[in-house]
Amino acid sequence: MNYFVTGGTGFIGRFLLARLLRREGAVVHVLVRKSSQHKFEELMDELGATDQQLIPVFGDISQPGLISPEDAAALAGKIDHVFHLAAVYDMNMDDATGEAINNQGTAHVVDFVNRLGGKVKLHHMSSIAVAGTEWEGVFKETHFDEGQNLTHPYYRSKFTSEKIVRDESKVPYRIYRPGVVVGDSQTGVMDKIDGPYYFFKLIQRIRDNVPKWLPLLGIDGGQMPVCPVDYVADAVDHIAHKDGLDRKVFCLVQNPAPTVGEMMQILFTAAHGPEFARNLPLGDVKIPGKARELLGKLGSSSLATAISKSIGIPMSALGFVFNKAEYDDTHTRKALAGSNIKCPTLDTYAEKLFEYWEWYLDDTAFASGKALRVVRGKTVLITGASSGIGLTVAKKLGKAGARVLLVARGVEKLEQTAEMIRAVGGEAYIYPCDLTNLQAIDEMARQVLVDQGHVDILINNAGRSIRRAVVESYERFHDFERTMQLNYFGTIRLIMALLPSMQARKRGQIINISSIGCLANAPRFSAYVASKAALDAFTRCLSAEVKAYNIETTAIYMPLVRTPMIAPTKMYDYVPTYTPDQAANLVIKAIVDKPKRIKTSLGQTAEISYALWPKLNDRILSLGFKLFPSSAAAKGIKEEKPSAAAIALANVLPGQHW
């Protein structure tokens, strides 16, 4: 089977090409601009295709004829399917761009297909945008020119380009109308910020600053016709090769689609944020003509730009709040019957979308400015690097140009983390090690020095925390032993293994992730705090000894951070915590400024308070000890939600361990 694809190096195109290449004997010709040849070569590597399977044909849809006459003659009569995916999708586009690329480009493709000859079929990637911005009710796959309002340049261009295919194609055609295309439902992979992704930063800010227990008030709004890119590619590939479906339209969406309110709740759940107590119905909201006219003027004003910038969401994206259209996919479902291909619901893959966005698309999460200059080229070893704080620090440092050495027990998670860092342009190496095993630590450190030569910065992040009162631990002395083994003995063993090389080079930095509990004397954390305090005392003594060798030490008295380590304690859903990103920024600060200690304002206050008024401190902490229940594991019962008084105290003292 021979194919010709426009837009093959685009987002949907890459996924469709992967499906086409799986077909036996498939040869895919890809329209490529000369300036984009490097993209095609990267695509070949990504897909693992040979130059007999994937063939570039140089040209441009904006040019009449599309490709050279010689190339056109060579392809004449040999192409079975042409997939036209190339188009400009930009909600800020103007009519001139839409006309030049989406409309004239489609006309050039149709003319090219008409002249190919043979039994070629044309497959045109349209969009649900042909329904316009104000359609009310169901827009069927059989609908097209229904007198709908096409007020936006992008919507107009998609309508016009579909009309060109309908009116001018002399060969059999099929039209596909995907909804709002999001990332891969299996991996989360996405190429840009678009559609629901505009809301992700706002969701992240709310998650990071609003207690999870606080219920939110939302809106129902219109439907969000989302669909993951892998579903679009699977459906198009299957339908294109099925007989008897020419001149039909196929709508590719989740049906029924989630409302804006439902989508926001799904995304907040994926981000581990608060839930919505109620969504206000907006289904019957009517915007009067004058108000609509005013909103239209606002949309092009500097005020609108300022509002859009402040919330991080384009005005055009907010239009779906009032969307009243539903999109029929009867033809699609019938064509896919028996294939096991169906659009997954957003709730089944939203977490993958959000995780991918936080890792690869959220540029604000990366180090910048002075941090970039300080860490670039440095070799940094991070323990506990496969999750939580360690993983986030590794991401930031890797992106900033550091050579990141990842240490943790699980090989699979370390490999995943390393691949993620490499994907954002970082350099990462893995060193699996059980940090409770002193001999294993020695062997790992020895291998690191053989492989890397030295370590500039050692970040001792791995740790174990146990939340259990002393009076509940009479039969659990091993809790104290195993906590000390990892948090203290394992850590100083690694320090002592790497310190001689730092001493010889007369430079280095050791950063220990300590705990706010060492300053605030958190009840129920005697085992954990004692192990961190021991490390703290060791490092204070060490610091004076290594000063002459230009080796710096920093202790970070980390507040409560929402990591996998605290996840089993469901009570922490109701108390304010740092995010791994906020915690990682404290580590970046330690690397850049090299302070002796880093404390939050609460930690500083707690330390001063205990020094001046130790008995008053005991009374306050005793109150918290009574208000907050022991963990389910400690008491052997179902864990309960803390009382309102406990939640209030936790918010007065944010970041404290309870």
Beta strands, then each sheet from edge to edge (+ up, - down):
strand 1: 2-6
strand 2: 27-32
strand 3: 54-58
strand 4: 81-84
strand 5: 121-125
strand 6: 136-139
strand 7: 173-178
strand 8: 180-182
strand 9: 216-219
strand 10: 226-228
strand 11: 249-252
strand 12: 276-280
strand 13: 324-327
strand 14: 379-383
strand 15: 403-408
strand 16: 427-432
strand 17: 457-460
strand 18: 508-515
strand 19: 551-558
strand 20: 597-599
sheet 1: 3+ 2+ 1+ 4+ 5+ 7+ 11+
sheet 2: 6+ 13+
sheet 3: 8+ 10+
sheet 4: 9+ 12+
sheet 5: 16+ 15+ 14+ 17+ 18+ 19+ 20+
end
